[in-house]
Amino acid sequence: MLQNSFRIYLLIFLVIILGCDRGGNILMVGSISGPDEVPEGTTVEFSVEAEGDSGVTYNWVVNPVGFGTLGTPTAASTTFTAPDVDSDFEIVIRAVVNSDNDGPVVRSMDVTVKDIAGPTDPDDPPDDPPDDDPPVNHPPTAAAHVNYNEISAGDSLQFYDDSTDPDGDDDIVLWEWDFSYDPDV
């Protein structure tokens, strides 16, 4: 009986949440504009357009984290300064866009940082890089819980997010909840 009541409440919760009137304000975000190749040591600009809602915020990130320098990571456009590389290197430029009523919307662009220095003199050994590899950004671990002893029709439940970031940098930028209905559970 408890499982059936929980399923019914969860289904009602989804209908209410998914059917909420958002006032017609839907955040529309275009793709990232900018070059797909950046010569090492140069600065370029990336931008993304968002419209349809108020209170739009931006958060730009580079993956791998810490590779290169972002100018203004909280504006609609930002600059990126590519570091020197020993060979062509693939990165991802990502914009996370939120608004008062919608979001986050994530847009990504693959970019190649080009090695323009050319071959090195074999008699001149290269400088040792500070790290063997750029830091790896691990995906977060999703976890949630709900506190209840007994649920009856019409009762409210509060879900709590217990997600963590194994890198310890506390910048989880996207949460998605999927309450799938399965009558066999």
N, C-alpha and C positions, 0 to 999 in steps of 0.2 A: 504494500500500500504506500509506503514511504517513497519508493522509487517512482511509482506512477504519479504521485503528487509532485515530486520534484520535477519530473519531465513536463508535466502540465504547466507548472510555474515557469520553468525555463522557456517553454514555447511562448507563453504569454509575455514574458520578459523580452524575448526577441522581437515579437510583433510590436510591442510598445517602442522599443529602442529603434528598430529598423524603420518604423513608420512615423517617427517624430518629424514634425514640420521644422525644417531648418531655415524657414523664412526665405527660401528661394536663393540664398547666398551659397553658391557652389564655387569653391576655389578651383580655378582653371590654371594649370601650369604648363607652359610650353617646354620645349626641349632646351638643353644647354647650348648656348652659342659660344663658339671659341674654336681655336685651332685644334686639330687632332694630332699635330706634331709640334713640339716645342724644342728648339735648339738649346742645348745645355747652356746655362749661364744667362739666359734671356728672361725677360718678364713679359707676360702676355695677359690678356683680359678674358675672363669668362663671365657670362651673364645668363640669367633666366628671367622670363617674364611671367608674372602671376597677376590674375585679375578675377573679378567676380565676387570679392568679399572684402571685409575690412580687417584691420589688424594683422596684415600679412607680415610674417617674420621669415628670415632666411638663416640657414646655417650651412656653410660650405666646409667640406672635408676632403682630404686627399688620402687615398689608400695606395701604398702603405702609409700609415700614420707617421707624421714627422718628416716625410720626404718633400723637400722644397719648402717654399714659404708662401703662405696666403696673405694677401694684403688686408682686406676688410672682410672677414668671413661671415659677417652678419648683415650684409647689404645685398641688393638685387644683383650687383656685379662685384667681382673681386679680381684682384690680380694674382698671378701665380709666378713665382720666380723659380726656374728650374735649376737644380744644383748641377755641378759638373759630374759627368758619368764616364765610366770606362768603356761602356758599350751601350747601345740603344736599350732603353728601359721602359717597360710598360707600367702605367699608373692609371688610377681611376679618379676622376674629379666628380664629386657628388654634391648636389644641392638638396637640402631638406627644407621644404617650404610648408609653413603652418599659417593658419588664420584664426580669427575669432570663432568661426563656426565649422571649420573643416581642416583636414590635414591629419597627419603629415603626408605630404606628397613628395616622393623622392625621385629625382632625376639624376642619371649617371652618364658619364661620357668617358670612353677609353681614350687615353692620350699616350703618345710615345715621346719620351724625352730622348732627343737625338744626340749621339756622340759626334761632335763636329771637330774634335781635336785631331782626329786621324790616327794613323799608327804611331806608336811611340818608338823612340830610339832604343834599339836593343842594348846599347851600352849604358843607358840611363834607366835603372830600374824604377818602376812606378812606386809612388808613396803607398804605404800600407793604409788601407781604408780603416776608418775608426771601428767599424763593425763588419763582420762577414756578410750579413744580410740585413736589409731593413727590417724593423720590427713587424711582426705579423699581428694583424688585428683579428682576434678570435671572435666567433659569433657569441652573442649572449646566451645564457641558459634561461629558458622560459619556465616560470613556475607561478602558480596561483593557488589560493585556498579560499574556502568559505567556512565561516563558523556557523554551525547549526546543530541543534539537538534533535528537533522534530519540526517538520515543515508541514503546514496545512495550506490548503488553497487560499490565496489572497495574502499570504505572508510575504514579506520582503526578505531578500538575501543581499548581502553585501560581499562582493568579491574583492580579494586583496591580492595585489601584485607582489610576488616575491622574486621577480627576475633579477639576475645578477650578471655582471660583466666580468668574465674571468681575467681580463686585462687590468681590471681595477680602475679604469678611468671614468666610470659612471656616466657614460654618454650614450646610453641606449636611446636611439632616435626614432624608433618605430615600434609600436605595439599593435597587434591585431588579435581580436578575440573571435573565435569561430565556435559557436555553440551548435554543433550539428545534432540533429534529432535522429536517434536510432532506436526504433521500437524494440529491438532485441537486447538492449542493454538494461 
